[in-house]
Amino acid sequence: MHITILSSSTRIDRLSHRVALFLEKAINATGEHTASVLDLAEFNFPIMEEVLHKHPNPPEGLPEFAAEIRRSDAHIFVSPEYNGTYTSALKNAVDYLKEREFSKKVIGVAAVSTGMLGGIRAALSMQQLVLGVAGFPLPQMFTVPQVAQKFDEQGNLQDAAFESRASLFLQNFLWLAEAVSVKKGVEV
Ligand SMILES: Cc1cc2nc3c(=O)[nH]c(=O)nc-3n(C[C@H](O)[C@H](O)[C@H](O)COP(=O)(O)O)c2cc1C
């Protein structure tokens, strides 16, 4: 399978991108699956004025972004918790695309905070977003509290005690994503 990881903080000196890099490396290290990060800070899409398939003049990079999502078998949304939910950049990017790209795919959610709660409210609201685009939300979520102590800037795990949580999330994600993608087949 190929997995895309949407990294959705566009903040200067962001920390949650570390978690996206970690997940990308961990999936690629399986040797069985591949992963790539789609970085919403790099795409820097303007606020949505029309969905992609109706847009007379799509923003730069959007058709390529959509194509990369379409060719992927499953996704992980990574977001910090901002004021009790996920980032507006994630909502904006997903709203451009919606069901054509996400329907019937497994989407896992990873939420991040510098505090103790690991962005649980962002994780729950991302699962609702997955339902909104007719995806299958993975029931298990990856919540990362105190992110700065857990991952370095390159996405290497610094806290050995956290490793089992990360690998359990990935195990569950890959198991369900594989089952669904075999059934679905890849729609290009
Ligand atoms: C606008 C804003 C709102 C935030 N709201 C929350 C929040 O509701 N809950 C929480 O645990 N942390 C909150 N934080 C703290 C973030 O968890 C912390 O800044 C984290 O590093 C943000 O991720 P990022 O660095 O990838 O942007 C907020 C931070 C910002 C900038």
Ligand as a Chemical Component Dictionary entry (heavy atoms), coordinates in Angstrom:
data_LIG
# 
_chem_comp.id                   LIG 
_chem_comp.type                 NON-POLYMER 
_chem_comp.pdbx_formal_charge   0 
_chem_comp.three_letter_code    LIG 
# 
loop_
_chem_comp_atom.comp_id 
_chem_comp_atom.atom_id 
_chem_comp_atom.alt_atom_id 
_chem_comp_atom.type_symbol 
_chem_comp_atom.charge 
_chem_comp_atom.model_Cartn_x 
_chem_comp_atom.model_Cartn_y 
_chem_comp_atom.model_Cartn_z 
_chem_comp_atom.pdbx_ordinal 
LIG C1  C1  C 0 -3.853 28.864 18.125 1  
LIG C2  C2  C 0 -3.461 27.793 19.114 2  
LIG C3  C3  C 0 -4.429 27.158 19.840 3  
LIG C4  C4  C 0 -4.086 26.123 20.722 4  
LIG N1  N1  N 0 -5.072 25.440 21.372 5  
LIG C5  C5  C 0 -4.759 24.326 22.087 6  
LIG C6  C6  C 0 -5.785 23.502 22.600 7  
LIG O1  O1  O 0 -6.964 23.721 22.430 8  
LIG N2  N2  N 0 -5.417 22.402 23.303 9  
LIG C7  C7  C 0 -4.091 22.080 23.518 10 
LIG O2  O2  O 0 -3.812 21.059 24.144 11 
LIG N3  N3  N 0 -3.093 22.862 23.038 12 
LIG C8  C8  C 0 -3.404 23.973 22.323 13 
LIG N4  N4  N 0 -2.403 24.763 21.784 14 
LIG C9  C9  C 0 -1.010 24.406 22.057 15 
LIG C10 C10 C 0 -0.514 23.425 21.005 16 
LIG O3  O3  O 0 -0.738 22.108 21.444 17 
LIG C11 C11 C 0 0.985  23.609 20.760 18 
LIG O4  O4  O 0 1.262  24.968 20.445 19 
LIG C12 C12 C 0 1.480  22.736 19.615 20 
LIG O5  O5  O 0 2.887  22.849 19.529 21 
LIG C13 C13 C 0 0.842  23.161 18.313 22 
LIG O6  O6  O 0 1.261  22.344 17.246 23 
LIG P1  P1  P 0 2.233  22.918 16.110 24 
LIG O7  O7  O 0 3.481  23.297 16.842 25 
LIG O8  O8  O 0 2.440  21.787 15.183 26 
LIG O9  O9  O 0 1.573  24.078 15.457 27 
LIG C14 C14 C 0 -2.730 25.782 20.912 28 
LIG C15 C15 C 0 -1.749 26.467 20.185 29 
LIG C16 C16 C 0 -2.107 27.452 19.281 30 
LIG C17 C17 C 0 -1.025 28.116 18.472 31 
# 
loop_
_chem_comp_bond.comp_id 
_chem_comp_bond.atom_id_1 
_chem_comp_bond.atom_id_2 
_chem_comp_bond.value_order 
_chem_comp_bond.pdbx_ordinal 
LIG C1  C2  SING 1  
LIG C2  C3  SING 2  
LIG C2  C16 DOUB 3  
LIG C3  C4  DOUB 4  
LIG C4  N1  SING 5  
LIG C4  C14 SING 6  
LIG N1  C5  DOUB 7  
LIG C5  C6  SING 8  
LIG C5  C8  SING 9  
LIG C6  O1  DOUB 10 
LIG C6  N2  SING 11 
LIG N2  C7  SING 12 
LIG C7  O2  DOUB 13 
LIG C7  N3  SING 14 
LIG N3  C8  DOUB 15 
LIG C8  N4  SING 16 
LIG N4  C9  SING 17 
LIG N4  C14 SING 18 
LIG C9  C10 SING 19 
LIG C10 O3  SING 20 
LIG C10 C11 SING 21 
LIG C11 O4  SING 22 
LIG C11 C12 SING 23 
LIG C12 O5  SING 24 
LIG C12 C13 SING 25 
LIG C13 O6  SING 26 
LIG O6  P1  SING 27 
LIG P1  O7  DOUB 28 
LIG P1  O8  SING 29 
LIG P1  O9  SING 30 
LIG C14 C15 DOUB 31 
LIG C15 C16 SING 32 
LIG C16 C17 SING 33 
# 
